[in-house]
Structures are given as C-alpha cells and as structure tokens.
C-alpha cells in the first residue's frame, strides 16, 4: 500500500514557526514518525513538501499517475482558498484525508472554512503530531475497506 503525504506552505518551518500553535516538532521528525507507523501498518509513506502551489498540484497529478492508494494532505493556508489544489485533489479516486496540527475551527474566522471539505473522506485537526498519525491510520483503514 502506498500513501502520499502532502505538506503545504510553510511546513518546512515546523519546529520554528509559532510553537504555541504547532509545537517544536520538525517536519523531518513528523515524516520519520509517519514512515515508522507506515511500516507497522504495512504501508509505504512518501512525504512531499512544497511552498509552491503549482508544485503541489503537479505532485497530486503524479500521485494519480503513480496509482497511490490514499493521500494525506495538510495544505496549511492553502486549505482555505486554493481552488487550484482543490481541483487537483478532485482528480483523485482514492481516499483523501485532510489534516491539521492545530484546531482550525478554534482559530481565526478565515481558517474555519476548507475548500477541500466536500472532497475529502474526513478531516482530523487539533492533535498536533498525532493528527498525522491518526490520519495515516484512517487512510489505511479506508483503503482496506474498514473505514
């Protein structure tokens, strides 16, 4: 099973950016935890991060072409306005799980809306690093037909 983890804009700054919201865990540490859990679940997790909206769309297209089994996405601020990424995600025919480290519904008003919400299997937010691990478990379960 192949799972594609997509990290969005500014996520390369995890561990440094706003530790009150995002903690001190780095992107490399998040990826390592995801890949370790993936091994436990018999799933290969490929992680991709970009600050370029076009690169994110191209990676989604590549995931479709490669036949990934599920996609996890934390698009950061793009979640709230990127119709381009939304349209790229709409191409996918596999489970897509949206996730966020912080609780987007308890933050600024503009963060309460996700342009991906109607496309994704589900959303997980507010659990920090555990949001990623819960999302991976949910994706694996969905692929196996249990979720």
Legacy VTK file of the C-alpha trace (Angstrom):
# vtk DataFile Version 3.0
C-alpha trace
ASCII
DATASET POLYDATA
POINTS 147 float
0.000 0.000 0.000
1.329 3.434 -0.984
0.264 6.526 0.904
1.240 10.013 -0.258
1.660 12.654 2.454
1.427 16.204 1.129
2.739 19.025 3.317
1.842 22.543 2.285
3.129 26.034 2.503
5.426 26.984 5.405
5.547 23.455 6.791
9.288 23.351 6.214
9.354 25.790 9.154
7.695 23.405 11.638
9.680 23.436 14.854
10.497 27.122 14.406
7.204 28.719 13.346
4.679 29.616 16.059
5.478 26.832 18.544
2.331 27.702 20.538
0.175 26.533 17.609
2.440 23.939 16.022
4.807 22.749 18.738
8.523 22.193 18.319
8.420 19.022 16.227
10.192 19.466 12.884
8.937 18.337 9.510
11.693 15.711 9.371
10.509 14.319 12.706
6.896 14.224 11.508
7.941 12.386 8.350
10.019 9.887 10.335
7.076 9.146 12.667
4.742 8.699 9.698
7.137 6.352 7.935
7.692 4.304 11.112
3.946 3.947 11.661
3.544 3.151 7.978
5.963 0.238 8.364
3.920 -1.067 11.306
0.759 -0.835 9.174
2.370 -2.379 6.056
2.087 0.907 4.179
4.812 2.842 2.393
4.533 6.552 3.159
6.066 9.025 0.738
6.286 12.584 2.029
6.375 15.731 -0.088
6.538 19.380 0.992
6.452 22.489 -1.125
5.850 26.208 -0.817
4.771 26.301 -4.481
1.102 25.837 -5.290
1.923 24.646 -8.802
4.384 22.058 -7.481
1.689 20.796 -5.104
-0.765 20.388 -7.989
1.858 18.605 -10.078
2.635 16.213 -7.202
-1.068 15.409 -6.837
-1.223 14.698 -10.582
1.847 12.453 -10.239
0.218 10.624 -7.335
-2.771 9.919 -9.565
-0.496 8.679 -12.364
1.500 6.529 -9.916
-1.658 4.924 -8.553
-1.183 5.795 -4.882
-3.709 4.127 -2.597
-4.511 7.172 -0.454
-3.459 10.766 0.097
-2.964 12.669 3.334
-2.865 16.440 2.978
-2.043 19.263 5.329
-2.127 22.130 2.883
-1.702 24.828 5.524
-3.159 28.172 4.483
-3.960 26.805 1.008
-6.740 24.815 2.688
-8.815 27.953 2.923
-8.535 29.368 -0.589
-6.700 27.212 -3.150
-9.215 26.156 -5.743
-6.295 25.003 -7.890
-5.242 22.426 -5.291
-8.907 21.559 -4.722
-9.353 20.851 -8.426
-6.195 18.720 -8.471
-7.478 16.708 -5.477
-10.803 16.215 -7.289
-8.945 14.163 -9.908
-8.083 11.534 -7.300
-10.215 8.407 -6.969
-8.655 7.251 -3.685
-9.351 8.262 -0.079
-8.030 11.710 0.792
-7.671 12.682 4.446
-7.282 16.368 5.335
-5.358 17.088 8.496
-4.102 19.996 10.555
-1.912 20.174 13.641
-3.993 22.960 15.171
-7.759 23.074 15.563
-8.636 25.267 12.581
-12.172 25.748 13.949
-10.850 27.380 17.140
-8.649 29.866 15.305
-9.199 32.918 13.118
-12.514 33.005 11.233
-10.872 32.613 7.806
-9.398 29.268 8.914
-12.801 27.762 9.708
-13.550 27.007 6.042
-11.832 24.330 3.961
-12.261 24.395 0.193
-11.360 20.668 0.252
-14.028 19.618 2.771
-16.533 18.284 0.256
-13.878 16.166 -1.487
-12.114 14.506 1.412
-13.055 11.324 3.253
-12.584 13.191 6.526
-10.726 15.862 8.472
-8.542 15.495 11.551
-7.357 18.594 13.371
-6.124 19.847 16.698
-3.943 16.951 17.836
-0.504 18.214 16.826
1.752 15.417 15.607
-0.981 12.899 16.430
-3.167 14.454 13.711
-0.727 12.981 11.195
-0.677 9.558 12.817
-4.461 9.440 13.180
-4.828 10.454 9.538
-2.478 7.683 8.432
-4.439 5.119 10.440
-7.688 6.429 8.922
-6.285 6.234 5.390
-5.015 2.677 5.824
-8.379 1.664 7.273
-10.216 3.293 4.350
-8.023 1.548 1.782
-8.580 -1.794 3.477
-12.325 -1.176 3.355
-12.852 -0.831 7.065
-13.352 2.921 7.108
LINES 1 148
147 0 1 2 3 4 5 6 7 8 9 10 11 12 13 14 15 16 17 18 19 20 21 22 23 24 25 26 27 28 29 30 31 32 33 34 35 36 37 38 39 40 41 42 43 44 45 46 47 48 49 50 51 52 53 54 55 56 57 58 59 60 61 62 63 64 65 66 67 68 69 70 71 72 73 74 75 76 77 78 79 80 81 82 83 84 85 86 87 88 89 90 91 92 93 94 95 96 97 98 99 100 101 102 103 104 105 106 107 108 109 110 111 112 113 114 115 116 117 118 119 120 121 122 123 124 125 126 127 128 129 130 131 132 133 134 135 136 137 138 139 140 141 142 143 144 145 146
